[in-house]
Amino acid sequence: MTQPLMPKATAVWLVENTALTFDQIAECCGLHVLEVKGIADGDVAAGIKGMDPVAAGQLTRAEIERCQNDTDARLKAAESKHKLPPVVARKGPRYTPVSRRQDRPDAIAWLLRYHPELSDAQVGKLVGTTKPTIQSVRDRSHWNSANIKPVDPVTLGLCSQIELDEAVQKAAKKLERERKKLGLSEDDTTLLPTSETAGRPADPYPAELEAEAGEPPVPAQQDEEKEREYDPDSVFAKLKDVKTDEDEDESKE
């Protein structure tokens, strides 16, 4: 079926006004089943007003009733009386509405945490952002890093679940190709490269050797305190030699 002009608004109307299944609505509107489920739960497309596809001439009431009676059936678009030009995919960065732009750092943080296999170019294409912004979120140098919380970009409405799944599958295939080129298995991915481990000391430090032998290292300050021996007679003798200011005044008088 040809996708409606406003797929999410149409999905909102179908969820609220029909008994169609999530699969039927998802295939009709070109959305993921999880997105339709999120619309029903109120997590996705919050604030979007539903658009009646029957009034817009995209579906008929008889077609909706037919699919409601048969869950295996799929909606068929009504024949349009007007010829519409084909929709050409626009190349370039994704346009993000002004009301959603403050949510992009949260979406970037979510993608970096749960899908680290995605490249910066893929993250930027999904969210509609730039590589410097992604890097600032990664190294926490973003001006609002204290308030950034990872949130699913699909929930925020920045991308669709289908686009996210396609990007993840593409990144996984690329990672698998790189493993095969290097001759690595899945268990070898946890090993650090030689460049990172070459500079590490192979032998433990002397202090660690003494600790393993059962004799913990004693700081130099403790050794000096142990060597000092105090004699009570010598201490009191020194105190007697100390003259206070009152004693000096009495001696002058």
Disulfide bonds with the S-S distance in Angstrom:
none
